[in-house]
Amino acid sequence: MNKALFWDFDGTLSYPNKSFFTALDTALEEIGYLVDHNETAQFLEGTYSWKNPQVIYPNKTGEKWWETFFEKISLFCEGKNIGKADADRVCNCFREVLTDVSNYSLYDDTAETLKQCVNLGYKNYLVTNNYPEITENLKRLGIAQFFSGFIVSSHIGYEKPRKEFFDYAKELAGNPETGYVIGDNPKADIQGGKDAGFTTIAVHECKESMADFYLEELSQIFKVLN
């Protein structure tokens, strides 16, 4: 039987990545500019592609995803009277900060849980709304070997909870007879997974959701799996 587990990453396998909210502040300061954090936070809230899942971009994936992102950062910098040369430096620094693997800390039971799921005959798949290099960071974190495939929004041009995202995941996994979506976001992971026909498992801080199961720790998943 083809059995698949579709794992969210940030907030599920790893503690939440704070740099998603601070990377622009860090980049601006590195280049010599101070901008109020509330302004940068508000800008990022509307700029990260996963904040706007209604927008699809199948022709702007991979490096083009970054180009689109940098265009928006450059406009933000222009509004702060930051010249083009420095704006380009801000963009490059932002990318370095955001993709720095040191931003991530895996939960203590992440690696062992993924490994044991494989031993039980399940195939693990990553399902994440994230930047293109996230798969490289999984290698650096030492857990990429436990996955049979990676579904990353910036690779395919669709964000969770869109149907197209989960349809892609299903196809990549060979349309498994048994499938679970595990995540910490009530809408992107749990509602998206439910709408796609999967059994859903909410974890960590995602207590208030319509998930089929809730786990405080990843290792408790073995009480759920068939």
N, C-alpha and C positions, 0 to 999 in steps of 0.2 A: 504493500500500500504506500502511495505517495503522501507523506505527511510533512507539512511545512509550518514553520514558525516565522512570523514576520515581525521583526523587532524594530521599534523606534530606537534612536540613539540618545540624543541629548535629553537628559532627565529620566531616561529609562535604563540604559546600560551604563551611562556616566552621569555624574552629578551635573546639574545645569551649568552651562557654559556662560559665565558672567561677561566674557569679552564681547558677546553679541550686543551688549548694552554700553560697553566702554571702549571698544576698539577705535571709534572715531575720535573720542576724546584723547586717547593715547596718541593717535597718529597726528592730530593737530598740535598737541603739545610737543611732540618730537620734532616737528618742523618749525616750532616757535610761535604757535598761535594758541590763545586761550579763548574758548567759546563756552558759554553756559551749558552745563550738562543737560538741562531741561530742553534746550533747543536741539542738541544733537540727538537726544533720546527720542524726541518727537519726530525728528527727521527720519531716523532709522525705523521707527514704528511704522511708517508709511512706505518705506523703501525696500526692506527685505522682501523678496518675492513671496516668501511663505506667509507674509501678512496679507497678501492679496491673491488668494487662491483662485479668484474668479478670472484672473488674467492668465492666459496660456501663452507659451513662448517656445514651441517645438523647434523653431528655426534660430533660437538664440540661446543655445545650450553650451556647456563647456566654457571655453575661453570667451565666447560671445556673451555669456551670462555676466562675466566680470566686466566686459566692455560696457554693457548696459548699466550695471551698477556704478561704474566709474563716471559715466555721463551724469548721473544724478548727484554723485558726490561733488563733481566739478561745478555743477550749478549751485549747489549749496555753498561751496567755497566762493564762488563768484559773488553770491549774495553777501558774503562777509568780507568783500574787497580783497580776497586772496588771489594773487595772480596765477596765470596758467601754469607756470613752471612749478610753483609751490603746490598748486592743486594736484598736479601730477605726482609730486612727491608724497602728498597726503594719501592719495589713492594707493600708491605702492606700499606705503607704510601700513595703511589700514589692512591691506591683504596679508601682509606678513604677520600682523598682530592677530587677526582673526583666525588664521589658519595654523597658528602656533600650537603644536601638540601639547605643550605644557598647560594649556587652558583646560585640559580634560583630566578628570580623575575618575577612574572606573569605580563602580560600587564593588565592595569586597567580594561579593559572590558572582560577579559578572562572568569572568572567564570560566570558572568551574561549572556554572550553570549552563553556559553555551556548550561546553565540552560534553557534559552529561546528556544534554538533549540530543546531540549527535550520536552518542552511544546508544540512545534509546531508539534510534532509527529515524529521527526527525532531521530535516534539512533547515538550517537557519538562513534567513534572508534579512538584509538590512532594508528598512523602509524609512527614509528620512528626508525631510525638507531641509536642504543644506547646500553649502557651497561645493563646487566640484571636487576639491582635494580631500574631502572627508574620508574617502576610501583609503587614501594614503596614510591618513592618521590612524585608521584602524590597524594598519600594518605596524605602525610605530608603537601602538599601544599593545600589540601582541595578541590580538583577538581575530584578525582577518581570516586566519586559517580555519576558524570554526564556521565560516559562512560559505554557502553555495552560490550566493549571488548578492548583488547590491542594486537597490533601486533608489536613486538619488534624484530629487526633483530637478536640480540644475543640470542633470544629465539627460533628462527626458522632456523637460518643458512643462510639466504638470506638477502641482503641489497637492499634497494631502489636504483635505479629504476628497479631492475630485475622483470621480469614477474612473477616469482614464489612468490615474496613477495606480489604483489598485488592479485595474484590468491588466496593466503592464506587469505588475507583480505576479498576478495569477499566471499569466502566460510564461513569464520567465521561470516560474516554479513548476511548470508543466501541469497546470490546473489540478492541484492536489485535491485528493478526496477529503482530507482532513487539514484544516488550516486555522491557525490562531493569529490574531494581531495583538501584540503586547505593546502598550505605550502609556504615557503619562498625560496625554492631552485629550480631554473629553470630546472635542470636535474632530481634530485632525486624525487621531488614532482610533478612538472608540467609535464615534459616529461614522467615520469613514469606513472603518473595518466592518461595522454592522451592515452598512448600506451595500457593501461588497459581498455580503453573505458569509463572513467569517465569524467564528466565535471570538469574543474580545476579552482581553485581560487587562485591567487597569492596575498600575503599580505605583508605589511610593506615595506621592502627594495627591494622586488622582483618586481621591476617595468619593467625591461627588460626581458620579457619572452613571451612565446606563450600561456599563460593561457587564458582561455575563459573570465575570469573576473579579475580585479585587485581592491583590497581594501586597503586603507590606515589604516583602523581600523577594528578589527574583528566585531564590532557591526554593521558594514555596510552590513554584510552578508544577513540581512533580506530583502535587496533590490534585492537580487539575487535569494534566495530560492523560489521554486515553492510552 
